[in-house]
């Protein structure tokens, strides 16, 4: 557990008071009168303290409104239910606030409920989250909310490399509905291709509902699917696995290749001291053919996803440990379709609540 070390003047004062009770003359000497033990800066901050409580003992923010970001507390949790045609096996999962940081919060999943796929969903957020609930997505800050949430207010943001105009569509008590619209643009000949590979199609919007009483986005709708909060509470106890420093290290695809050159290979180097990577393979087949993604990790482990085009979308997830180094990425595209690979690297470790004890790296087994 991290402990705050008192400043030097406070330490000196504590030592002085302790020694004063143990030894020393009953009456001050002339030298002591001339040279005080403690010099107090006249410009010091007001040394007035109220009741100070830290860590999980801090109570929940029961007075949150739409005017400002909520104050999350360690142990606060949300149970989330997914509905998606793209991820038909997505279960309910739990998000837990594991710790507070100087910039915001660390959010993870219960150790026994670790779901590697959630790292690639992009929403809800895991890992490092700012105090205003924004977070890095494809290495660019996504701002789902901008406080105060006032009906009609709007801002520009980016989700999955795609720009959006966010607008507060409706405010109702402690809830606000925010709509995300792609910017107006002239149609391009490549729209059909890039629209198929983009995490969010070029003409697709999104919508979310934020509930100040639950301190979070409680519903999120996009072309990928819909998720909603079905339960919210406090005082979670146990180990929480956190993915810190999420970094999109692999992000590319191959599409509509010619028969003479169906195979592609490239090398990508991952750096950053990461100890875990969630790998997503996507095959987009608009007709029969042969499609294959084969990625080889620095340790020689191979991750492969194949499709003959009998399904329009094939999505597979893999998890690798110690991803730093050279990755060999191979794609085969024979037919009217393509492949997409995304690799999100991070620093994974566990935090125990409520005492905040941290467990070293590699404490969580790799889930294939």
The 8 nearest C-alpha neighbors of each residue, nearest first, counted from 0:
[[1, 356, 355, 2, 357, 354, 350, 351],
 [0, 2, 3, 355, 356, 4, 357, 354],
 [3, 1, 4, 0, 5, 53, 355, 54],
 [2, 4, 5, 1, 6, 0, 53, 54],
 [3, 5, 2, 6, 7, 10, 1, 9],
 [6, 4, 9, 10, 3, 7, 8, 2],
 [5, 7, 9, 8, 10, 4, 11, 3],
 [6, 8, 10, 9, 11, 5, 12, 4],
 [9, 7, 11, 10, 6, 12, 37, 5],
 [10, 8, 12, 11, 6, 7, 5, 13],
 [9, 11, 7, 13, 12, 8, 14, 5],
 [12, 10, 8, 14, 9, 13, 15, 7],
 [11, 13, 15, 9, 10, 14, 16, 8],
 [12, 14, 10, 16, 15, 11, 17, 9],
 [15, 13, 17, 11, 12, 16, 18, 10],
 [16, 14, 12, 18, 17, 13, 19, 11],
 [17, 15, 19, 13, 14, 18, 12, 20],
 [18, 16, 14, 19, 15, 20, 13, 21],
 [19, 17, 21, 15, 20, 16, 14, 22],
 [18, 20, 16, 17, 21, 22, 15, 23],
 [19, 21, 18, 17, 22, 16, 23, 15],
 [22, 20, 18, 19, 17, 23, 16, 15],
 [21, 23, 19, 20, 18, 24, 25, 17],
 [24, 22, 19, 25, 21, 18, 20, 26],
 [25, 23, 26, 27, 22, 28, 19, 21],
 [24, 26, 23, 27, 22, 28, 19, 20],
 [25, 27, 24, 28, 23, 29, 31, 32],
 [28, 26, 31, 32, 29, 24, 25, 30],
 [27, 29, 31, 30, 32, 26, 24, 33],
 [28, 30, 32, 31, 33, 27, 34, 26],
 [31, 29, 33, 28, 32, 34, 27, 35],
 [32, 30, 34, 28, 33, 29, 35, 27],
 [31, 33, 29, 30, 34, 35, 28, 27],
 [32, 34, 30, 31, 29, 35, 28, 36],
 [35, 33, 31, 32, 30, 36, 37, 29],
 [36, 34, 37, 31, 32, 33, 38, 30],
 [35, 37, 34, 38, 31, 15, 12, 11],
 [38, 36, 35, 39, 12, 8, 11, 34],
 [37, 39, 40, 35, 36, 8, 34, 41],
 [40, 38, 41, 37, 43, 42, 8, 35],
 [41, 39, 43, 42, 38, 44, 37, 8],
 [40, 42, 43, 39, 44, 38, 45, 46],
 [43, 41, 40, 44, 39, 45, 46, 38],
 [42, 44, 40, 41, 45, 39, 46, 38],
 [45, 43, 46, 42, 47, 41, 40, 39],
 [44, 46, 47, 43, 48, 42, 41, 40],
 [47, 45, 44, 48, 43, 49, 42, 39],
 [46, 48, 45, 49, 44, 50, 43, 51],
 [49, 47, 46, 50, 51, 45, 44, 52],
 [48, 50, 51, 47, 52, 46, 45, 53],
 [49, 51, 52, 48, 53, 47, 57, 56],
 [52, 50, 49, 53, 48, 57, 56, 54],
 [53, 51, 57, 56, 50, 54, 55, 58],
 [54, 52, 57, 56, 51, 55, 58, 72],
 [53, 55, 56, 57, 73, 52, 72, 98],
 [54, 56, 73, 57, 353, 74, 72, 53],
 [55, 57, 54, 58, 53, 52, 353, 73],
 [58, 56, 55, 52, 53, 54, 59, 72],
 [57, 59, 56, 60, 72, 55, 61, 52],
 [60, 58, 61, 72, 57, 71, 70, 233],
 [59, 61, 62, 70, 63, 58, 69, 71],
 [60, 62, 59, 63, 212, 58, 64, 69],
 [61, 63, 60, 64, 212, 69, 211, 59],
 [64, 62, 69, 211, 61, 60, 212, 65],
 [65, 63, 211, 66, 173, 67, 62, 212],
 [64, 66, 148, 67, 147, 211, 173, 146],
 [65, 67, 147, 64, 146, 148, 68, 63],
 [66, 68, 146, 147, 65, 64, 69, 63],
 [69, 67, 131, 146, 70, 130, 66, 65],
 [70, 68, 63, 214, 71, 67, 60, 211],
 [71, 69, 60, 72, 68, 59, 63, 214],
 [70, 72, 69, 75, 73, 60, 59, 214],
 [71, 73, 75, 74, 59, 55, 70, 96],
 [74, 72, 96, 55, 97, 98, 75, 54],
 [73, 75, 235, 234, 233, 96, 95, 72],
 [74, 76, 233, 96, 73, 72, 95, 232],
 [77, 75, 95, 232, 94, 231, 233, 74],
 [76, 78, 231, 94, 93, 230, 79, 228],
 [79, 77, 93, 230, 229, 228, 92, 231],
 [78, 80, 228, 92, 91, 227, 229, 93],
 [79, 81, 91, 226, 227, 228, 229, 90],
 [82, 80, 226, 225, 89, 91, 83, 90],
 [81, 83, 225, 224, 226, 80, 84, 87],
 [84, 82, 224, 86, 85, 87, 225, 81],
 [83, 85, 87, 86, 224, 82, 223, 88],
 [84, 86, 83, 87, 223, 224, 314, 312],
 [87, 85, 83, 84, 88, 89, 314, 82],
 [88, 86, 84, 83, 89, 85, 82, 90],
 [87, 89, 86, 90, 83, 85, 84, 82],
 [88, 90, 86, 87, 81, 91, 82, 83],
 [91, 89, 88, 92, 81, 80, 87, 79],
 [90, 92, 80, 79, 81, 78, 89, 93],
 [91, 93, 79, 78, 90, 94, 80, 112],
 [92, 94, 78, 77, 108, 79, 95, 76],
 [93, 95, 108, 77, 76, 107, 78, 106],
 [94, 96, 76, 107, 106, 108, 75, 97],
 [97, 95, 106, 73, 75, 74, 98, 105],
 [96, 98, 73, 105, 106, 95, 74, 350],
 [99, 97, 105, 73, 104, 96, 100, 106],
 [98, 100, 104, 103, 105, 73, 101, 97],
 [101, 99, 103, 102, 104, 98, 105, 127],
 [100, 102, 103, 99, 104, 130, 129, 98],
 [103, 101, 100, 129, 130, 104, 128, 99],
 [102, 104, 130, 129, 100, 128, 101, 99],
 [105, 103, 99, 128, 100, 98, 127, 106],
 [104, 106, 127, 98, 126, 97, 96, 99],
 [107, 105, 96, 126, 125, 95, 97, 241],
 [108, 106, 241, 240, 95, 125, 94, 239],
 [107, 109, 94, 240, 239, 113, 95, 93],
 [108, 110, 239, 112, 111, 240, 238, 113],
 [111, 109, 239, 240, 112, 238, 113, 108],
 [110, 112, 109, 113, 238, 108, 239, 240],
 [111, 113, 109, 110, 114, 108, 92, 93],
 [112, 114, 110, 108, 111, 109, 115, 240],
 [115, 113, 116, 117, 112, 92, 108, 118],
 [114, 116, 117, 118, 113, 277, 318, 366],
 [117, 115, 118, 114, 119, 316, 120, 277],
 [116, 118, 120, 119, 115, 114, 121, 122],
 [119, 117, 116, 120, 115, 121, 125, 277],
 [118, 120, 117, 121, 116, 279, 277, 343],
 [119, 121, 117, 122, 118, 116, 123, 223],
 [122, 120, 119, 123, 124, 118, 136, 117],
 [123, 121, 124, 120, 219, 117, 125, 119],
 [122, 124, 121, 125, 120, 117, 216, 219],
 [123, 125, 122, 121, 126, 134, 128, 106],
 [126, 124, 106, 107, 127, 242, 123, 118],
 [125, 127, 243, 242, 106, 105, 241, 107],
 [126, 128, 105, 243, 104, 125, 244, 106],
 [129, 127, 134, 104, 132, 103, 133, 105],
 [128, 130, 103, 132, 133, 131, 102, 134],
 [129, 131, 103, 132, 102, 128, 104, 68],
 [130, 132, 68, 129, 133, 144, 145, 146],
 [133, 131, 129, 130, 128, 134, 144, 68],
 [134, 132, 142, 129, 131, 141, 128, 143],
 [133, 135, 128, 140, 141, 129, 136, 132],
 [136, 134, 140, 139, 138, 141, 137, 133],
 [135, 137, 138, 139, 140, 141, 159, 134],
 [138, 136, 247, 139, 159, 160, 135, 246],
 [137, 139, 136, 135, 246, 247, 140, 245],
 [140, 138, 135, 136, 137, 141, 157, 160],
 [139, 141, 135, 134, 136, 142, 138, 133],
 [140, 142, 157, 134, 133, 158, 135, 156],
 [141, 143, 133, 144, 156, 140, 134, 145],
 [144, 142, 141, 133, 145, 132, 165, 156],
 [145, 143, 142, 146, 132, 133, 131, 148],
 [144, 146, 147, 148, 142, 143, 131, 154],
 [147, 145, 148, 67, 66, 144, 68, 65],
 [146, 148, 66, 67, 65, 149, 145, 68],
 [147, 149, 146, 65, 66, 145, 150, 167],
 [150, 148, 152, 147, 151, 167, 170, 65],
 [149, 151, 167, 169, 152, 170, 168, 148],
 [150, 152, 167, 168, 149, 166, 153, 169],
 [153, 151, 167, 150, 149, 166, 154, 148],
 [152, 154, 166, 165, 167, 151, 164, 155],
 [155, 153, 165, 164, 156, 166, 152, 145],
 [154, 156, 164, 163, 165, 153, 157, 162],
 [155, 157, 163, 142, 162, 141, 164, 154],
 [158, 156, 162, 141, 161, 163, 160, 159],
 [157, 159, 161, 160, 141, 162, 136, 156],
 [158, 160, 161, 137, 198, 136, 157, 199],
 [161, 159, 158, 157, 137, 162, 139, 136],
 [160, 162, 158, 157, 159, 163, 199, 201],
 [163, 161, 157, 156, 181, 158, 160, 182],
 [164, 162, 181, 180, 156, 179, 157, 155],
 [163, 165, 155, 180, 179, 154, 181, 156],
 [164, 166, 179, 153, 154, 178, 155, 163],
 [167, 165, 153, 178, 177, 168, 152, 151],
 [168, 166, 177, 150, 151, 152, 169, 176],
 [167, 169, 177, 176, 166, 150, 151, 178],
 [168, 170, 176, 150, 175, 167, 171, 177],
 [171, 169, 175, 150, 174, 172, 176, 149],
 [170, 172, 174, 173, 175, 169, 176, 150],
 [171, 173, 174, 170, 175, 65, 64, 210],
 [174, 172, 211, 210, 171, 64, 65, 212],
 [175, 173, 210, 171, 209, 172, 170, 211],
 [174, 176, 170, 209, 208, 169, 171, 177],
 [177, 175, 208, 169, 168, 207, 167, 209],
 [176, 178, 167, 207, 168, 166, 206, 208],
 [177, 179, 206, 166, 165, 205, 168, 167],
 [180, 178, 165, 205, 204, 164, 163, 206],
 [179, 181, 204, 164, 163, 182, 178, 165],
 [182, 180, 163, 162, 164, 204, 202, 183],
 [183, 181, 163, 184, 180, 164, 162, 202],
 [184, 182, 181, 185, 180, 202, 186, 163],
 [185, 183, 182, 186, 181, 187, 201, 202],
 [184, 186, 187, 183, 182, 188, 190, 201],
 [187, 185, 184, 188, 190, 189, 183, 191],
 [186, 188, 189, 190, 185, 191, 184, 193],
 [189, 187, 190, 186, 191, 192, 193, 185],
 [188, 190, 187, 192, 191, 193, 194, 186],
 [191, 189, 193, 187, 194, 192, 188, 186],
 [192, 190, 194, 189, 193, 195, 188, 187],
 [193, 191, 189, 195, 190, 194, 196, 254],
 [192, 194, 196, 190, 195, 191, 197, 189],
 [193, 195, 200, 191, 190, 192, 201, 197],
 [196, 194, 193, 192, 197, 191, 200, 283],
 [197, 195, 193, 194, 198, 192, 339, 252],
 [196, 198, 199, 194, 200, 195, 193, 201],
 [199, 197, 159, 196, 200, 160, 223, 161],
 [198, 200, 197, 201, 203, 222, 159, 161],
 [201, 199, 194, 203, 197, 202, 198, 195],
 [200, 202, 194, 203, 199, 181, 197, 190],
 [201, 203, 200, 181, 204, 194, 199, 180],
 [204, 202, 200, 201, 199, 222, 205, 181],
 [203, 205, 180, 179, 181, 221, 202, 206],
 [206, 204, 221, 179, 220, 178, 180, 203],
 [205, 207, 178, 220, 177, 219, 179, 221],
 [206, 208, 219, 177, 218, 176, 220, 209],
 [207, 209, 176, 218, 216, 175, 217, 177],
 [210, 208, 216, 175, 174, 217, 215, 211],
 [211, 209, 174, 212, 213, 173, 215, 214],
 [210, 212, 214, 173, 64, 213, 63, 65],
 [211, 213, 210, 214, 63, 173, 61, 64],
 [214, 212, 211, 210, 215, 231, 217, 216],
 [215, 213, 211, 212, 69, 210, 71, 216],
 [216, 214, 213, 209, 210, 217, 211, 212],
 [215, 217, 209, 208, 218, 210, 207, 219],
 [216, 218, 228, 227, 209, 208, 215, 210],
 [219, 217, 227, 208, 207, 216, 226, 228],
 [218, 220, 207, 226, 225, 206, 227, 208],
 [219, 221, 225, 206, 205, 224, 207, 218],
 [222, 220, 205, 223, 224, 225, 204, 219],
 [221, 223, 224, 203, 199, 220, 205, 204],
 [224, 222, 221, 85, 83, 225, 199, 84],
 [225, 223, 83, 221, 222, 82, 220, 84],
 [226, 224, 220, 82, 219, 81, 221, 83],
 [227, 225, 81, 80, 219, 218, 82, 79],
 [226, 228, 218, 217, 80, 79, 229, 219],
 [227, 229, 79, 217, 78, 230, 77, 80],
 [228, 230, 78, 79, 227, 80, 231, 77],
 [231, 229, 78, 77, 228, 232, 79, 76],
 [232, 230, 77, 76, 78, 213, 229, 228],
 [231, 233, 76, 75, 77, 230, 234, 235],
 [232, 234, 75, 74, 235, 76, 231, 59],
 [235, 233, 74, 75, 236, 232, 55, 353],
 [236, 234, 74, 233, 75, 237, 352, 76],
 [237, 235, 352, 353, 234, 74, 238, 351],
 [236, 238, 352, 351, 239, 235, 353, 109],
 [237, 239, 351, 110, 350, 109, 349, 352],
 [238, 240, 109, 110, 350, 349, 108, 107],
 [239, 241, 349, 110, 107, 108, 348, 109],
 [240, 242, 107, 347, 348, 126, 243, 349],
 [243, 241, 347, 126, 346, 345, 245, 107],
 [244, 242, 126, 346, 345, 245, 127, 241],
 [243, 245, 345, 246, 346, 127, 242, 126],
 [246, 244, 345, 243, 344, 343, 242, 126],
 [245, 247, 344, 343, 248, 138, 244, 345],
 [248, 246, 343, 137, 249, 342, 138, 344],
 [247, 249, 342, 246, 343, 344, 269, 250],
 [250, 248, 342, 341, 247, 251, 340, 343],
 [251, 249, 341, 340, 342, 248, 247, 252],
 [250, 252, 340, 339, 249, 341, 253, 338],
 [251, 253, 339, 338, 340, 254, 337, 250],
 [254, 252, 338, 337, 339, 330, 255, 251],
 [255, 253, 337, 256, 336, 338, 252, 332],
 [256, 254, 336, 335, 337, 257, 334, 253],
 [255, 257, 254, 261, 332, 258, 260, 333],
 [256, 258, 259, 260, 261, 255, 333, 334],
 [259, 257, 260, 261, 333, 256, 334, 332],
 [258, 260, 257, 261, 256, 262, 333, 332],
 [261, 259, 258, 257, 262, 256, 263, 332],
 [262, 260, 332, 331, 258, 333, 256, 259],
 [263, 261, 331, 330, 260, 332, 264, 329],
 [264, 262, 330, 329, 331, 261, 265, 260],
 [265, 263, 329, 328, 330, 262, 327, 266],
 [264, 266, 328, 327, 329, 267, 263, 326],
 [265, 267, 327, 326, 328, 325, 268, 264],
 [268, 266, 326, 325, 269, 265, 327, 328],
 [267, 269, 325, 324, 326, 270, 266, 323],
 [268, 270, 323, 324, 248, 325, 267, 322],
 [271, 269, 323, 272, 268, 324, 273, 322],
 [270, 272, 273, 323, 269, 345, 344, 274],
 [271, 273, 270, 323, 274, 346, 321, 322],
 [274, 272, 346, 345, 271, 275, 344, 321],
 [273, 275, 321, 320, 346, 322, 347, 272],
 [274, 276, 320, 345, 321, 319, 273, 344],
 [277, 275, 344, 319, 343, 318, 322, 345],
 [278, 276, 318, 343, 342, 317, 115, 344],
 [277, 279, 342, 317, 316, 341, 318, 276],
 [278, 280, 316, 341, 340, 315, 342, 317],
 [281, 279, 340, 315, 314, 339, 316, 278],
 [280, 282, 314, 339, 313, 338, 340, 283],
 [283, 281, 338, 313, 312, 337, 284, 339],
 [282, 284, 312, 337, 336, 311, 338, 281],
 [285, 283, 336, 311, 308, 286, 282, 335],
 [286, 284, 336, 335, 311, 283, 308, 287],
 [285, 287, 284, 335, 308, 288, 334, 336],
 [288, 286, 308, 307, 334, 309, 284, 289],
 [289, 287, 334, 307, 333, 308, 286, 290],
 [288, 290, 307, 333, 332, 306, 334, 308],
 [291, 289, 332, 306, 331, 305, 307, 333],
 [292, 290, 305, 331, 330, 304, 306, 293],
 [291, 293, 330, 304, 303, 329, 305, 294],
 [292, 294, 303, 329, 302, 328, 330, 291],
 [295, 293, 328, 302, 301, 327, 329, 303],
 [294, 296, 301, 327, 300, 326, 299, 302],
 [295, 297, 326, 299, 300, 298, 301, 294],
 [296, 298, 325, 299, 324, 326, 295, 322],
 [297, 299, 296, 300, 295, 322, 321, 324],
 [300, 298, 296, 297, 295, 301, 326, 327],
 [299, 301, 296, 295, 298, 302, 297, 294],
 [302, 300, 295, 294, 299, 296, 303, 293],
 [301, 303, 294, 293, 295, 300, 304, 317],
 [304, 302, 293, 292, 301, 294, 305, 291],
 [303, 305, 292, 291, 293, 280, 315, 302],
 [306, 304, 291, 290, 292, 303, 307, 289],
 [307, 305, 290, 308, 289, 291, 313, 304],
 [308, 306, 289, 288, 309, 287, 290, 305],
 [307, 309, 287, 284, 310, 306, 288, 286],
 [308, 310, 307, 287, 311, 306, 286, 284],
 [311, 309, 308, 312, 313, 284, 306, 307],
 [310, 312, 284, 283, 285, 308, 309, 313],
 [313, 311, 283, 310, 282, 284, 314, 281],
 [312, 314, 282, 281, 310, 315, 311, 283],
 [313, 315, 281, 280, 312, 282, 316, 279],
 [316, 314, 280, 279, 281, 313, 304, 317],
 [317, 315, 279, 278, 280, 116, 314, 318],
 [318, 316, 278, 367, 277, 279, 319, 315],
 [317, 319, 277, 367, 276, 366, 278, 365],
 [320, 318, 276, 275, 322, 365, 277, 321],
 [319, 321, 275, 274, 322, 276, 365, 318],
 [320, 322, 274, 275, 323, 273, 319, 276],
 [323, 321, 320, 275, 276, 274, 324, 319],
 [324, 322, 269, 270, 321, 273, 272, 271],
 [325, 323, 269, 268, 297, 322, 326, 270],
 [324, 326, 268, 297, 267, 266, 269, 327],
 [325, 327, 296, 267, 266, 295, 297, 268],
 [328, 326, 266, 295, 294, 265, 329, 325],
 [327, 329, 294, 265, 264, 266, 293, 326],
 [330, 328, 264, 293, 263, 292, 294, 327],
 [331, 329, 292, 263, 262, 291, 293, 264],
 [330, 332, 262, 291, 290, 261, 263, 333],
 [333, 331, 290, 261, 337, 289, 334, 256],
 [334, 332, 289, 288, 261, 290, 258, 331],
 [333, 335, 288, 336, 332, 287, 289, 286],
 [336, 334, 285, 255, 286, 284, 337, 333],
 [337, 335, 284, 283, 285, 255, 334, 254],
 [336, 338, 254, 283, 253, 332, 282, 255],
 [337, 339, 282, 252, 253, 281, 283, 254],
 [338, 340, 252, 281, 251, 280, 282, 253],
 [341, 339, 280, 251, 279, 250, 252, 281],
 [342, 340, 250, 249, 279, 278, 343, 280],
 [341, 343, 278, 249, 248, 277, 247, 279],
 [342, 344, 247, 277, 276, 246, 248, 245],
 [345, 343, 276, 246, 245, 275, 273, 248],
 [344, 346, 245, 273, 244, 243, 242, 275],
 [347, 345, 243, 273, 274, 242, 244, 275],
 [346, 348, 242, 241, 345, 243, 275, 360],
 [347, 349, 360, 240, 241, 359, 358, 346],
 [350, 348, 240, 358, 239, 357, 238, 241],
 [351, 349, 357, 239, 238, 356, 355, 358],
 [352, 350, 238, 355, 356, 237, 239, 353],
 [353, 351, 236, 354, 237, 355, 238, 350],
 [352, 354, 355, 55, 236, 351, 74, 237],
 [353, 355, 352, 356, 351, 0, 55, 54],
 [356, 354, 351, 352, 0, 353, 350, 357],
 [357, 355, 351, 0, 350, 354, 358, 352],
 [358, 356, 350, 349, 351, 355, 359, 0],
 [357, 359, 349, 348, 350, 356, 360, 362],
 [360, 358, 348, 362, 357, 361, 349, 347],
 [359, 361, 348, 362, 347, 358, 274, 349],
 [362, 360, 363, 359, 364, 348, 274, 347],
 [363, 361, 360, 359, 364, 348, 358, 349],
 [364, 362, 361, 365, 110, 348, 360, 240],
 [365, 363, 366, 362, 361, 320, 367, 318],
 [364, 366, 318, 367, 363, 319, 320, 275],
 [367, 365, 318, 364, 317, 115, 319, 363],
 [366, 317, 318, 365, 319, 316, 115, 302]]
